[in-house]
Amino acid sequence: MKRTTTALSFLSLGLAASAGRSCKCMPGQPCFPTQEEWTAFGSKLSTPETLIVGQRPMGAVCYPSDPLFDVNACQALNSSVNGFNHVFMSAQIDATNWLNLDSVVTEKGLDGCPYFPLAQNATCNQGRVPPYAVNVTSVQDIVEAVNFASEHNLRLVVKNTGHEAIGRPFGVGALEIFTHNLKNLTIHDSFVPQGAPEGTEGVPAMTMAAGVDWRQAYESIERVNRSVVGGLSPVGTVGAAGGWQLGTGQSVASPVFGLGVDNNLEFTVVLPNGTVTTVNEYLTPDLWWAIRGGGGPSFGVLVDVTVKSHPGAEYTSAFFVSQAADDESYLELLTLWMKYHNNISDAGWGGVWPFVGRGLSLSFGARGNPPENPNGLPTFQAFFDDAKKLSNVNVSLAEFHVFSSFGEFVETQLVDPNTVIGFNSTAIVPGQVQSVTGSWLMPREVTAAENAESFAKLLANMTILAVPFFVGGGVVEDVSKNETSAANPAWRHTLTDLTMSAGGPASIDPNLLEQAVHENLKPFRALAPPPYGGQYVNEADVLEEEWQIAHWGTQYPRLLAIKKELDPNDLLIVYHGVNSEDWDREIICKTTDGTQSGSSGSSGSSGSSEATCPGAPTESSPSSPSQGSEGSTSPSSPAQGSPSQGSPSEGSPSPAQPSTGAPSPDHGSHGHGSHGHHSQASPSGTLAPSQSSPAPSSVPSGGSEEEDDDICESA
Ligand SMILES: Cc1cc2nc3c(=O)[nH]c(=O)nc-3n(C[C@H](O)[C@H](O)[C@H](O)COP(=O)(O)OP(=O)(O)OC[C@H]3O[C@@H](n4cnc5c(N)ncnc54)[C@H](O)[C@@H]3O)c2cc1C
């Protein structure tokens, strides 16, 4: 992958005025709106404060060389971030959740503005923090922002909570739409989508504005003793109505009620042409299909979403915390778990099963008390009993608990460090200022009991933290649903979404983190190549080359066609989003074939309306649409990666460096203090590749040095 070496180097380039669509119009270019035009735009918005001009990274207050320098403000900022604070971070207009996503990742490391200077005389660089932002409080604010960006060919990004994994909510030189403060929420006893045939029966539902998060959603719906399908997140901070819904949405409740997209009833959306539209199966069938799973914000800026609600119910949870003393017993532990894996899904459970450093923890939930599925308790109890028989494995917790609701299960046990019994997201989710995540959807054939040992070997060999989401199975397996939304069809035969993360402090090279995740995913990808397996678009591996087929499988060609018609001027393009093939890593210029002669961006040139970036990154758009389509029109047979053609170990490449095994997590909580050969434990329990460790051998190459050096950089 090619990288930039200078965050805002386009400012000095005199890049061509790109009134056309080969490049976005960037600050400093003649095409960029004048101060008067920004002022006129601001005057159309809800309040004089709605538009922020000259937005800076929040760390600017920590740099003596910066006009915003303020020692007290810097201290306050660092105590708020405090290593990592999801509530604080997700409410910021000027930051995503992670520093590496606020920065341009160059081959030399971060180009951005760490919350404290890493060196004396350091400069706070703008990085990917949008210099212009609209803190929207009304639909009209969104419409105005979309129209202004469209008129001036600006890079437009949408940020809700900033939890997304590869930096799509931010962008170099962009205008940001910040939706986080849209908090309206309405509960319906009987909701009928607009345009539904007469006589259509209403269903209980909830409408959430774009900024509602899962904590607000659960608290609100459970007050009327109902429930919605939603995510797990530290302190409820993942957005309930933004990227989660648009990117598919998985939940521990999915085995009972389906994926997020299976529960949508209607959206209000501002389209790329600035119109406010009601999107549902009756009024806009193609867009209805595409927007549900196509990924945000590719098909419009979501204003609100209406989702089905379900009867409230108690939740039974199963919590398990274990620690193996040595590598051999760790493998036995993981093998035992894999022997039960599919059966536990079939017995009605959903959950998460983080493992790292010879420790395995399970936090599972099943609807009902006792669980509605009669096999629920006996199946889990059998696993508990067998695990306790393992020699050299300390099982410190193996218990069932009952919670009054799904929300209480999530809130009390998964997010509150004071009450936690099971998986404590606040401790284990990447608790550092940099984080990289990736995932692979594991088909049930691959995780079948007969492959338990070979699959467990791959798990044991991982060198970074895994937080697999056990959210498939049950009604998710209804393959007829592939017709009704653009969600990756791989979901329909997946039980575990194998999610993994590497995190680290500001000083670590983010390239190492990206490579660590990519390398650790490889053996699992090889077992279930796309479109048989796939990747959750909301937990994308930034280095995935065949992203079209990995994210959407056979759905991609249709998605691409709808996108091209809906957004002919590429207003809402995000990295590895639909129709992003031709764009560089930062969605500033089209690279097309990587050899274009349109070097009007060279220093000193100006005036062309079809400006392109000289030497713009090409590896960042590795697969053409047709490549993605080809792959999807001749899908690999499930058998290709399935156990019937060999065990997981046979079908996989050599795994990454084996974990050396590590000190055990302290008490029964997770991820603390242990690390493998290439990893180091963070204070908050996150693993990060050691800075002194060698880079993985297959570092993705970005071509020549020169080529690597620019987004739109002068020659
Ligand atoms: C700690 C943690 C826990 C998680 N748990 C789960 C889980 O249980 N289940 C699950 O499925 N996923 C989970 N995720 C992944 C989560 O679904 C994604 O991070 C998701 O993209 C977050 O959406 P957001 O709107 O909150 O965040 P953002 O990062 O702000 O947005 C994500 C994407 O959606 C776009 N977007 C946001 N709002 C809008 C809008 N109004 N209109 C159009 N586009 C928009 C953004 O541009 C961006 O591309 C988790 C992530 C984290 C970090």
PDBQT file of the ligand as one rigid body, heavy atoms in Angstrom, charges set to zero:
ROOT
HETATM    1  C1  LIG A 801     -15.645  -1.136  20.918  1.00  0.00    +0.000 C 
HETATM    2  C2  LIG A 801     -16.409  -1.513  19.722  1.00  0.00    +0.000 A 
HETATM    3  C3  LIG A 801     -17.482  -2.385  19.827  1.00  0.00    +0.000 A 
HETATM    4  C4  LIG A 801     -18.194  -2.755  18.691  1.00  0.00    +0.000 A 
HETATM    5  N1  LIG A 801     -19.238  -3.623  18.807  1.00  0.00    +0.000 NA
HETATM    6  C5  LIG A 801     -19.926  -3.977  17.705  1.00  0.00    +0.000 A 
HETATM    7  C6  LIG A 801     -21.027  -4.894  17.787  1.00  0.00    +0.000 A 
HETATM    8  O1  LIG A 801     -21.372  -5.405  18.841  1.00  0.00    +0.000 OA
HETATM    9  N2  LIG A 801     -21.673  -5.186  16.645  1.00  0.00    +0.000 N 
HETATM   10  C7  LIG A 801     -21.318  -4.650  15.447  1.00  0.00    +0.000 A 
HETATM   11  O2  LIG A 801     -21.959  -4.942  14.452  1.00  0.00    +0.000 OA
HETATM   12  N3  LIG A 801     -20.303  -3.792  15.343  1.00  0.00    +0.000 NA
HETATM   13  C8  LIG A 801     -19.595  -3.459  16.443  1.00  0.00    +0.000 A 
HETATM   14  N4  LIG A 801     -18.555  -2.580  16.317  1.00  0.00    +0.000 N 
HETATM   15  C9  LIG A 801     -18.241  -2.039  14.993  1.00  0.00    +0.000 C 
HETATM   16  C10 LIG A 801     -19.220  -0.900  14.650  1.00  0.00    +0.000 C 
HETATM   17  O3  LIG A 801     -20.365  -1.460  14.076  1.00  0.00    +0.000 OA
HETATM   18  C11 LIG A 801     -18.593   0.024  13.668  1.00  0.00    +0.000 C 
HETATM   19  O4  LIG A 801     -17.517   0.640  14.293  1.00  0.00    +0.000 OA
HETATM   20  C12 LIG A 801     -19.569   1.060  13.133  1.00  0.00    +0.000 C 
HETATM   21  O5  LIG A 801     -19.086   1.533  11.905  1.00  0.00    +0.000 OA
HETATM   22  C13 LIG A 801     -19.763   2.215  14.070  1.00  0.00    +0.000 C 
HETATM   23  O6  LIG A 801     -20.661   3.124  13.538  1.00  0.00    +0.000 OA
HETATM   24  P1  LIG A 801     -20.763   4.588  14.155  1.00  0.00    +0.000 P 
HETATM   25  O7  LIG A 801     -21.822   5.312  13.408  1.00  0.00    +0.000 OA
HETATM   26  O8  LIG A 801     -20.915   4.462  15.628  1.00  0.00    +0.000 OA
HETATM   27  O9  LIG A 801     -19.313   5.155  13.939  1.00  0.00    +0.000 OA
HETATM   28  P2  LIG A 801     -18.554   6.098  12.912  1.00  0.00    +0.000 P 
HETATM   29  O10 LIG A 801     -17.146   5.651  12.993  1.00  0.00    +0.000 OA
HETATM   30  O11 LIG A 801     -18.796   7.506  13.204  1.00  0.00    +0.000 OA
HETATM   31  O12 LIG A 801     -19.149   5.766  11.499  1.00  0.00    +0.000 OA
HETATM   32  C14 LIG A 801     -18.888   4.550  10.874  1.00  0.00    +0.000 C 
HETATM   33  C15 LIG A 801     -19.091   4.656   9.377  1.00  0.00    +0.000 C 
HETATM   34  O13 LIG A 801     -20.443   4.988   9.101  1.00  0.00    +0.000 OA
HETATM   35  C16 LIG A 801     -20.524   6.250   8.487  1.00  0.00    +0.000 C 
HETATM   36  N5  LIG A 801     -21.629   6.963   9.104  1.00  0.00    +0.000 N 
HETATM   37  C17 LIG A 801     -21.800   7.256  10.417  1.00  0.00    +0.000 A 
HETATM   38  N6  LIG A 801     -22.950   7.903  10.584  1.00  0.00    +0.000 NA
HETATM   39  C18 LIG A 801     -23.524   8.018   9.373  1.00  0.00    +0.000 A 
HETATM   40  C19 LIG A 801     -24.729   8.606   8.893  1.00  0.00    +0.000 A 
HETATM   41  N7  LIG A 801     -25.590   9.222   9.686  1.00  0.00    +0.000 N 
HETATM   42  N8  LIG A 801     -24.989   8.539   7.576  1.00  0.00    +0.000 NA
HETATM   43  C20 LIG A 801     -24.134   7.921   6.730  1.00  0.00    +0.000 A 
HETATM   44  N9  LIG A 801     -22.981   7.361   7.134  1.00  0.00    +0.000 NA
HETATM   45  C21 LIG A 801     -22.687   7.415   8.432  1.00  0.00    +0.000 A 
HETATM   46  C22 LIG A 801     -19.181   6.941   8.700  1.00  0.00    +0.000 C 
HETATM   47  O14 LIG A 801     -18.878   7.820   7.658  1.00  0.00    +0.000 OA
HETATM   48  C23 LIG A 801     -18.251   5.756   8.738  1.00  0.00    +0.000 C 
HETATM   49  O15 LIG A 801     -17.909   5.385   7.442  1.00  0.00    +0.000 OA
HETATM   50  C24 LIG A 801     -17.831  -2.209  17.439  1.00  0.00    +0.000 A 
HETATM   51  C25 LIG A 801     -16.760  -1.327  17.338  1.00  0.00    +0.000 A 
HETATM   52  C26 LIG A 801     -16.061  -0.983  18.464  1.00  0.00    +0.000 A 
HETATM   53  C27 LIG A 801     -14.909  -0.044  18.355  1.00  0.00    +0.000 C 
ENDROOT
TORSDOF 0
